[in-house]
Amino acid sequence: MVSKLSNPTPAAPAAHLRPEGLAFLRNLARHNDREWFTPRKAAFEAELKEPMLAIIRKVTDAMATFAPNFVRPAEKCLFRIYRDTRFSNNKLPYKTHVAAWWSHQGMEKTSGAGYYFHISAKDVVVAAGAYMPEKDQLAAIRHWLLEHHTEFRKVLQSAAIRKTFDELEGNSLTRPPKGFPCEHPAMDLIKCKQWGLSATLPAKAALKADFAGVVARYFKLATPMVDALNTPIAASLKPKKKVLFGLR
């Protein structure tokens, strides 16, 4: 009598892409329409979505040791492949890259400073910082820089940061923001509308077995900058004490 064998549990996806994943992204860039994508949705999930979730989980496991306040479920980090075309002249329905973003606990519904990477058929971008701070957060960072610009520059000028990342991405204003002293020594930083670091790797980096570890190492190097930017943001999010009869 031969005993029936139970179906083996499917192997978990590896924490990197296969060449088929990059090929899918190349083809998506050429055929960015629902008629092409819809019958290939299962291939997208197998070659891109599931490997991305595996990469994110492995990166998050590493982040628990140096950025524990950013640990969150992989599904919450992964961006959807679908573009929001409601307010855009570009009506192409799909992104041509897959991406993930780690936000600080308590800042999930705001921008804050966090960690990001994406994979396209052309390259891999690994980044960290505050890229779309809301109005109050923007003001909080700028006021914090008035007193803390020296320590912030030390972080940006560390040998590891300068060797690994491109120059600070600031998307600066042409003039000093209203209410800030024009001659302040931190004006180059205060005029920024974002504060971020990024590095660009070959697309084939996403095919290597140690890809998640590489991303985690970039994130670890950027952690002092992310923590610095989140310090004033966190303070600005705290509820203000009510004043009663002029007394606190």
LUMTI-958108 format. One record per residue (C-alpha): y, x, z negated; chain. Coordinates in steps of 0.02 Angstrom, whole numbers, always signed. Layout:
<panus>
+--------+--------+--------+--------+
!     yy !     xx !     zz ! chaine !
+--------+--------+--------+--------+
!      Y !      X !      Z !      A !
...
+--------+--------+--------+--------+
</panus>
This chain:
<panus>
+--------+--------+--------+--------+
!     yy !     xx !     zz ! chaine !
+--------+--------+--------+--------+
!     +0 !     +0 !     +0 !      A !
!   +167 !    +72 !    +54 !      A !
!   +313 !    +33 !    -59 !      A !
!   +472 !    -26 !    +21 !      A !
!   +613 !    +98 !    +11 !      A !
!   +785 !    +33 !    -31 !      A !
!   +924 !    +70 !    +91 !      A !
!  +1008 !   +235 !    +46 !      A !
!  +1188 !   +227 !    -14 !      A !
!  +1306 !   +278 !   +127 !      A !
!  +1378 !   +451 !   +103 !      A !
!  +1559 !   +455 !    +47 !      A !
!  +1679 !   +512 !   +183 !      A !
!  +1728 !   +694 !   +178 !      A !
!  +1904 !   +736 !   +116 !      A !
!  +1963 !   +792 !   +287 !      A !
!  +1971 !   +724 !   +464 !      A !
!  +1846 !   +749 !   +602 !      A !
!  +1905 !   +794 !   +778 !      A !
!  +1879 !   +611 !   +823 !      A !
!  +2020 !   +565 !   +702 !      A !
!  +2146 !   +675 !   +791 !      A !
!  +2083 !   +610 !   +958 !      A !
!  +2114 !   +431 !   +899 !      A !
!  +2293 !   +476 !   +853 !      A !
!  +2321 !   +557 !  +1024 !      A !
!  +2256 !   +403 !  +1112 !      A !
!  +2357 !   +288 !  +1001 !      A !
!  +2515 !   +380 !  +1051 !      A !
!  +2471 !   +344 !  +1234 !      A !
!  +2414 !   +164 !  +1208 !      A !
!  +2524 !    +97 !  +1068 !      A !
!  +2484 !    -87 !  +1091 !      A !
!  +2374 !   -218 !  +1011 !      A !
!  +2264 !   -237 !  +1165 !      A !
!  +2206 !    -57 !  +1144 !      A !
!  +2203 !    -48 !   +953 !      A !
!  +2118 !   -212 !   +907 !      A !
!  +1946 !   -178 !   +983 !      A !
!  +1954 !     -2 !   +908 !      A !
!  +2003 !    -53 !   +731 !      A !
!  +1831 !     -9 !   +663 !      A !
!  +1849 !   +166 !   +737 !      A !
!  +2021 !   +182 !   +656 !      A !
!  +1949 !   +137 !   +486 !      A !
!  +1801 !   +256 !   +503 !      A !
!  +1894 !   +405 !   +575 !      A !
!  +2064 !   +390 !   +489 !      A !
!  +2080 !   +261 !   +350 !      A !
!  +1923 !   +306 !   +251 !      A !
!  +1945 !   +496 !   +268 !      A !
!  +2128 !   +478 !   +217 !      A !
!  +2076 !   +383 !    +60 !      A !
!  +1951 !   +521 !    +21 !      A !
!  +2086 !   +654 !    +45 !      A !
!  +2207 !   +558 !    -66 !      A !
!  +2078 !   +539 !   -205 !      A !
!  +2040 !   +725 !   -204 !      A !
!  +2225 !   +771 !   -204 !      A !
!  +2256 !   +648 !   -346 !      A !
!  +2114 !   +723 !   -448 !      A !
!  +2200 !   +892 !   -434 !      A !
!  +2370 !   +817 !   -476 !      A !
!  +2303 !   +755 !   -642 !      A !
!  +2323 !   +934 !   -705 !      A !
!  +2504 !   +963 !   -650 !      A !
!  +2579 !   +792 !   -608 !      A !
!  +2486 !   +665 !   -718 !      A !
!  +2626 !   +537 !   -704 !      A !
!  +2590 !   +523 !   -518 !      A !
!  +2406 !   +479 !   -533 !      A !
!  +2376 !   +310 !   -451 !      A !
!  +2242 !   +224 !   -345 !      A !
!  +2223 !   +296 !   -171 !      A !
!  +2250 !   +125 !    -93 !      A !
!  +2424 !   +120 !   -173 !      A !
!  +2469 !   +289 !    -96 !      A !
!  +2411 !   +259 !    +82 !      A !
!  +2539 !   +191 !   +203 !      A !
!  +2487 !    +55 !   +324 !      A !
!  +2467 !   +102 !   +507 !      A !
!  +2570 !    -49 !   +557 !      A !
!  +2756 !    -25 !   +590 !      A !
!  +2886 !   -146 !   +522 !      A !
!  +2975 !   -195 !   +684 !      A !
!  +3079 !   -338 !   +615 !      A !
!  +3244 !   -242 !   +612 !      A !
!  +3204 !   -107 !   +740 !      A !
!  +3238 !    -95 !   +926 !      A !
!  +3075 !     +1 !   +938 !      A !
!  +2943 !   -135 !   +948 !      A !
!  +2790 !    -22 !   +960 !      A !
!  +2669 !    -99 !   +833 !      A !
!  +2584 !    +58 !   +763 !      A !
!  +2632 !   +222 !   +685 !      A !
!  +2563 !   +375 !   +773 !      A !
!  +2523 !   +463 !   +609 !      A !
!  +2433 !   +423 !   +447 !      A !
!  +2529 !   +456 !   +287 !      A !
!  +2525 !   +447 !    +97 !      A !
!  +2658 !   +443 !    -39 !      A !
!  +2638 !   +471 !   -227 !      A !
!  +2774 !   +390 !   -332 !      A !
!  +2806 !   +419 !   -518 !      A !
!  +2732 !   +290 !   -636 !      A !
!  +2865 !   +162 !   -674 !      A !
!  +2955 !   +198 !   -512 !      A !
!  +2831 !   +115 !   -394 !      A !
!  +2958 !    -15 !   -341 !      A !
!  +3096 !   +112 !   -318 !      A !
!  +3109 !   +269 !   -215 !      A !
!  +3122 !   +405 !   -348 !      A !
!  +3059 !   +580 !   -313 !      A !
!  +2878 !   +603 !   -263 !      A !
!  +2750 !   +685 !   -150 !      A !
!  +2708 !   +650 !    +32 !      A !
!  +2601 !   +709 !   +176 !      A !
!  +2560 !   +646 !   +348 !      A !
!  +2441 !   +691 !   +488 !      A !
!  +2483 !   +666 !   +671 !      A !
!  +2401 !   +730 !   +829 !      A !
!  +2539 !   +862 !   +836 !      A !
!  +2550 !   +927 !   +657 !      A !
!  +2529 !   +902 !   +471 !      A !
!  +2686 !   +884 !   +364 !      A !
!  +2677 !   +910 !   +175 !      A !
!  +2834 !   +865 !    +79 !      A !
!  +2905 !   +825 !    -92 !      A !
!  +3071 !   +766 !   -161 !      A !
!  +3188 !   +617 !   -164 !      A !
!  +3206 !   +557 !    +15 !      A !
!  +3279 !   +382 !     +3 !      A !
!  +3356 !   +369 !   -171 !      A !
!  +3436 !   +202 !   -207 !      A !
!  +3622 !   +193 !   -242 !      A !
!  +3606 !   +209 !   -431 !      A !
!  +3478 !   +348 !   -416 !      A !
!  +3588 !   +442 !   -293 !      A !
!  +3733 !   +434 !   -416 !      A !
!  +3621 !   +486 !   -561 !      A !
!  +3558 !   +642 !   -469 !      A !
!  +3734 !   +691 !   -415 !      A !
!  +3804 !   +675 !   -591 !      A !
!  +3656 !   +772 !   -660 !      A !
!  +3691 !   +913 !   -537 !      A !
!  +3867 !   +932 !   -606 !      A !
!  +3792 !  +1010 !   -762 !      A !
!  +3621 !  +1068 !   -704 !      A !
!  +3651 !  +1142 !   -531 !      A !
!  +3614 !  +1320 !   -589 !      A !
!  +3440 !  +1279 !   -652 !      A !
!  +3407 !  +1172 !   -498 !      A !
!  +3453 !  +1316 !   -383 !      A !
!  +3336 !  +1431 !   -479 !      A !
!  +3194 !  +1312 !   -439 !      A !
!  +3238 !  +1307 !   -254 !      A !
!  +3260 !  +1495 !   -245 !      A !
!  +3096 !  +1543 !   -325 !      A !
!  +2994 !  +1663 !   -220 !      A !
!  +2849 !  +1542 !   -203 !      A !
!  +2960 !  +1399 !   -143 !      A !
!  +3054 !  +1506 !    -18 !      A !
!  +2892 !  +1578 !    +51 !      A !
!  +2803 !  +1412 !    +67 !      A !
!  +2931 !  +1279 !   +113 !      A !
!  +3073 !  +1260 !   +237 !      A !
!  +3252 !  +1254 !   +174 !      A !
!  +3310 !  +1107 !    +68 !      A !
!  +3324 !   +948 !   +171 !      A !
!  +3486 !   +868 !   +116 !      A !
!  +3554 !   +759 !   +258 !      A !
!  +3727 !   +797 !   +187 !      A !
!  +3887 !   +698 !   +189 !      A !
!  +4033 !   +773 !   +287 !      A !
!  +4149 !   +748 !   +137 !      A !
!  +4126 !   +755 !    -51 !      A !
!  +4071 !   +587 !   -124 !      A !
!  +4209 !   +485 !   -204 !      A !
!  +4244 !   +529 !   -385 !      A !
!  +4172 !   +706 !   -380 !      A !
!  +4281 !   +863 !   -392 !      A !
!  +4297 !   +941 !   -218 !      A !
!  +4294 !  +1120 !   -283 !      A !
!  +4141 !  +1102 !   -392 !      A !
!  +4016 !  +1246 !   -368 !      A !
!  +3875 !  +1122 !   -339 !      A !
!  +3965 !  +1026 !   -202 !      A !
!  +3840 !  +1081 !    -69 !      A !
!  +3703 !   +999 !   -173 !      A !
!  +3808 !   +849 !   -226 !      A !
!  +3849 !   +805 !    -45 !      A !
!  +3664 !   +784 !     -8 !      A !
!  +3595 !   +610 !    +23 !      A !
!  +3418 !   +671 !     -8 !      A !
!  +3337 !   +823 !    -88 !      A !
!  +3171 !   +873 !    -14 !      A !
!  +3058 !  +1016 !    +32 !      A !
!  +2934 !  +1012 !   +175 !      A !
!  +2811 !  +1124 !   +265 !      A !
!  +2732 !  +1098 !   +436 !      A !
!  +2552 !  +1149 !   +469 !      A !
!  +2447 !  +1140 !   +628 !      A !
!  +2360 !   +974 !   +655 !      A !
!  +2193 !  +1065 !   +647 !      A !
!  +2226 !  +1102 !   +463 !      A !
!  +2173 !   +922 !   +429 !      A !
!  +1999 !   +962 !   +497 !      A !
!  +1960 !  +1097 !   +370 !      A !
!  +1849 !  +1064 !   +220 !      A !
!  +1981 !  +1129 !    +98 !      A !
!  +2122 !  +1021 !   +169 !      A !
!  +2146 !   +917 !    +11 !      A !
!  +2156 !  +1076 !    -92 !      A !
!  +2289 !  +1146 !    +24 !      A !
!  +2395 !   +989 !     +5 !      A !
!  +2375 !   +993 !   -184 !      A !
!  +2432 !  +1175 !   -190 !      A !
!  +2591 !  +1132 !    -95 !      A !
!  +2623 !   +987 !   -213 !      A !
!  +2598 !  +1098 !   -366 !      A !
!  +2728 !  +1221 !   -304 !      A !
!  +2853 !  +1080 !   -278 !      A !
!  +2823 !  +1000 !   -448 !      A !
!  +2970 !  +1084 !   -540 !      A !
!  +3090 !  +1014 !   -409 !      A !
!  +3014 !   +840 !   -414 !      A !
!  +3020 !   +839 !   -605 !      A !
!  +3201 !   +896 !   -604 !      A !
!  +3254 !   +757 !   -485 !      A !
!  +3160 !   +625 !   -583 !      A !
!  +3244 !   +674 !   -747 !      A !
!  +3410 !   +588 !   -707 !      A !
!  +3324 !   +448 !   -612 !      A !
!  +3215 !   +405 !   -762 !      A !
!  +3368 !   +407 !   -875 !      A !
!  +3459 !   +288 !   -758 !      A !
!  +3313 !   +166 !   -761 !      A !
!  +3311 !   +151 !   -950 !      A !
!  +3383 !    -14 !  -1013 !      A !
!  +3557 !     +9 !  -1082 !      A !
!  +3588 !    -33 !  -1265 !      A !
!  +3692 !   -188 !  -1291 !      A !
!  +3855 !   -166 !  -1383 !      A !
!  +3886 !   -294 !  -1520 !      A !
!  +4063 !   -311 !  -1590 !      A !
!  +4104 !   -137 !  -1529 !      A !
!  +3962 !    -58 !  -1628 !      A !
!  +3799 !    +17 !  -1567 !      A !
+--------+--------+--------+--------+
</panus>
